[in-house]
Amino acid sequence: MQKLSAILVAIFLPSFFALQADVIDDYAPGRSGEALKNTIYRQCRPSLTVDEQRLVEYLFQIYEYSSGLPYDGLTGKLITEPDFSRISYIVPVEWMKPDPKCLAEASGDLHNMLISDGAPAIDRGQLPLGEITDGYDCYIPPEEMKGDIARAIFYIASLYPCQLWGSWGRYIFDNTPYPTLRSEWSDMYMRWHVNDPVDEWERTRDKKIVELQGNNNPFVTHPELADYLWGTKAGETYRPSTTPDNPDKPDNPDDPYIRIPLQESYNSSDPYIWLYSPYVPEDVTWSLDGKRVTERVSVSSLSIGNHELRFTSGTAKGKLIIEIKP
């Protein structure tokens, strides 16, 4: 899948380029490790500029809880005196100072911010949010925020992998595109992620941020992503979960198989090759090894080895070679 866009030989009219309903479902399947993380880096960035003079106002809206009061992300209590509140960055932007480009891009990202009463924000300072371990001082967030914070840290590690970290950042992050998080920290944040799963309030906050800066946190909308990057499935090819994140609103309740974009290789145990790619217009006709095909092809109907898949329409045409592995 990493080379799919280069393999496709196609001509597109500008009208075919449209916003996808879900960039993770469109671009992430079939990728693994660094390629998967790079897909998040490219496809999940903010598309709107936030007015940095209004950050506190926005955070009051995002973290509004009961009685119209904002929720303190560091203490788990309601902020009853908003005049004394202040922003606390989940990953302090001061850690990013050695990488000016990364610092400039991350400073206004609402996914990396909490609103807190002044006193706990001062107490925390630049300390990492984590569990106290040998040699590290940490600020321990409330239990009900641990998963939320872990997913925000996964987001920062994916969208802002600084080439050089300062302060506490040197001990939590490495200077590589992947895995970016050092193992002892990614293990801890994975525990938080699993033990405190996404809830409706976190989804609501995520949607409010989308309205303000144009992007979701993909680890909120697709919690299984974290496992493919830092968990037990790290290094495996990403497959969207067939279990909906929100059981009351499943994405695909009728089909046991999610439509996965075309990949350059398939295992013989895979169910289908879906004739779909975000790089290819929807109105094309498809042929596989010279025979007309539609919608999807059963992998079990194909022999092990390479097969030629072609597509054509009035505005686009191309081909790719797909491999069926044992």
N, C-alpha and C positions, 0 to 999 in steps of 0.2 A: 504493500500500500504506500510505502514511502516514495516510490518512484512512479506512482500511477499518473500524476499530473504531467510528468515528463514523457511517459509512454504514450499517452493519448495524443493522437495527431488529429487536431480538430480546428475548425474555424467557427467562431461564435459571433452572432450579432450582439451589440450592447444590450438589447432588450432582454437577453436571456439571463443577464446577471441580476439576480434579485436576492433580497434577504432571505436566508434560510430560517425556518421556524426553530430549528435546534441545531446549532453548529456542531455540538458534540456528536449527536446522532449521525450527522452528515460527514464529518471529517475524521473523527477519532477511531471508529472501528477498523480493525486490521493493523493498527499501529501498536507499538510497545516501547517501553523504556523511554529513552531520550526522544525518540520520534513522537511518541504520544505526548510527552511534556511539551515539546516544541509546537505541537498542534494547538495545545491550550494557549501557549504564549502568543501564537499568531492570530488565533481566531476569537479569543475571549477578552480582548482588551477593551477599555472604555471607549465609547464612540462620541461622548459628549463631554465638554469641559465644564467642570464644576466651579462655581463662583467661590473662591477660597475665603472671601469676606463673609460668607454666609454658612460656613461649615457647622458652627455650633447650632444655628437654626435648623439646618438640615438634619443634624444628628438628634435633635429633640424630636423631630418628626419620625425619624427612623426607629428610635428606641422608645417611642411613646408606649406606655404600658397601661395599667389600670388608672382610672381617675384622671387621665390625660397627663400624668406625670411621666417623665423619662426614667428609664431603668438604668441603674449604675452597673456597667459591665464589669467593674472591678470588685464590687461588694455584694451584688445581688439584691440591693435595696433600691427603693424609689428615691429619686432626688427631690427633696422637698424644698430646697432653696436653690433654684436654678441659677441665680446670679453668681453663685460661687463655683459652678460647674466648669469643667475644662475638658479638652480633648485628650484622650490617652491613646496613642497609637499601639495597636496590637504588636506589630513589629516596629519599634521606634525608628523613625526616619533618620535619627542621628547615627544609627548604625550604618547607614548607606552613604555617609559623607565621602568616603574614599572613592565612590563611583558617582560623579556628579550627574550623569545622564539618568542613572537609575533613581537617584534622589529626586530629581526634577519630575520624573514621571510618576513616582509613587506618592509624593507629598500630598496630593489632592484626592487620592483614591479612597472613597468612603468605605469600601470593603475592609480597609485596614484600620478603622477607627472605632473607638468606644467613646461614650460620653460618661464622665465620672464626676463625683463630688470632688472639690478641690483637694481635700486632705488626703484621700487614698491615692489620687493621681500623683501628688507630691511624694507620698511614701513610696510608691512604686518607682517613680523616676524612669530610668532606662532599664530597670531589671527585666529579664525575660519572664514571660508568663509560663510557669512550669511548676513541677514538683521539686522540692528541695532535694538535691543529690550531693554526693561528695564533691566538694570543691566549687559548687555553684550556689550562689544566692538567687532565689527566685521569688516572684510574687505569685501566690496561689490564687487563681480566680475561683468564683463560686462553682459548685459542681454542675449546676444547670447551664453554665456558660462554657464548660471545658470543650465540648464537642464543637460549639460554634467558633471558639477561638482556634481550635486545631484546623478547622476548614478554612478559616481566614489565613492562617499561616501557610497551608498548602497552596492557597491562591497566590500569596506573595512570593513563595518559592517558585511558582510556575511563571508568573508574569514579570517578576522583577528579580531575576537571578543575577545579583550584582557580581561583577568581575573581581571586586575586592570589598570585603566587609570590615567595618571597624567596631570597636568596643565589644560588647557581648556578642555581636553578630558573628565574630570570628570563631566562636565556640559552638554556635548553633548551625551556621551555614558554612559550606565550603565554597570555593570559587569556580565551581564547574557548572555547566548547563544542566547536568543530571548526575547524581540525584539532588544536588543542591543542599538538602538537609542532611546533617550528619546522623548516623544511624541511631545513636542513643536518644536523640531528640525526635527523630521521625518515629521511632518505636513508641515513645511516650505519647506523642500526638496521635498516633494511630489508635492507641488504647482509648484516649479521650474521644476520638471520632466514633469508635465502635460503641463505647459505653454510654455516650450521650448523642444519640442519632438526631438527624434533622427533624424538627417539629414544625408545627404550623406557624408559630411566631417567627421562627427563623426564615421560613419561606416568605412570610409577609414582609419582613425587613429586606430580604433580597429583592423582592418586587419593587419596594420603594426606592432602592438604590438604582434599579434598572431605569426607573422613571427619571432619575436625576443625572446618571452618568452613562446610561445606555448598555450596561453589561451585567449579566448574572455572575455570581460566583459558581463556576461549574461543579465545585465539590458540594454545593448545596443542591443543585438541580440533578446531579449525577453522583451521588455519594460513593458509588462503587469505584469511581476513578482512582481514589486514593489508594485502594488496595492494589491496583495495577502498577502504581508508581512506587509506593513505600511499604506495602503490606505483603501478605502471603502470596499474591499473584504477581509481584514485581518481576518484570521481564517477560511475562506472558502477553500474548496478543489480546488487545482490549475487545471485549464483547459486551454490548449493552446488557444491563440486567433485565431479565424477563419478569422480575418482581418489581412492580411500580413503587417509586419512592413514596408516593401518596396513594395508598390503596383505594381511597374514596374517589380518586380521579385517575384511573389507570390510563396510560398513553395508548395501549393497544389491547383492549380486553378480549377481543375475539380471536386473534391469531397467536398461537404459542410461539411463533418465531418472529422476531423483530426484523424489519427490512434493513439489512446491513449493506452499506455502499460497497461497490465492487472492490475487490482486493486483487493483488497480483498472484496470490497463492491461496489454496484451500486444502484442508485436511480431508481425507476420504470420509471421515466421520462427521463432517459438517453437513447440515441438512440441505441447504440451498445456495445457489449463486443467484443473488438478486440483481436484475438488470437495471441497476440504478446507480448513479454517481452525481454528486453535486457539480461535477465538471461537465456533465453531458445534458443537453436539453431533454425535456420530458417527451417530446414528440418524435424521437428517433425510432427507427426500426432496427432490430437486432438480428444478427445471425451468428451461430456458433459452429465452427468447422464447416461453413457453407450452408447450413440449414437454418431456416427461419425459426426464431424462438421469441417468446413473449414473457414478460413479467418475471419469471424465475425458472431456474434449471436445477433439477435434482442432482446433487453431486454424485450420488450413487450410480447415476446413469452414465457417468463418464469414466474413461479409463485413466489409470495413473499416467502422468506425464503432462505435456504441454498441449494447449488447445487455443485456437485463434478465435477471438471474439471481435466482431465488427459492428459498427453502428453507422447509420446514415439518415439524413433528412434533407430538406431543401436548403438548410443553412449550415449544416455541420456533418462531418463524417470523420471516422477514425477507426483505429483498431488497437487491441492490446492482446498480449499473450498471457494467459493465465495457466498456472501450474497446479495440478492435483497431486498432492503428496500422500503417501501411504498412511 
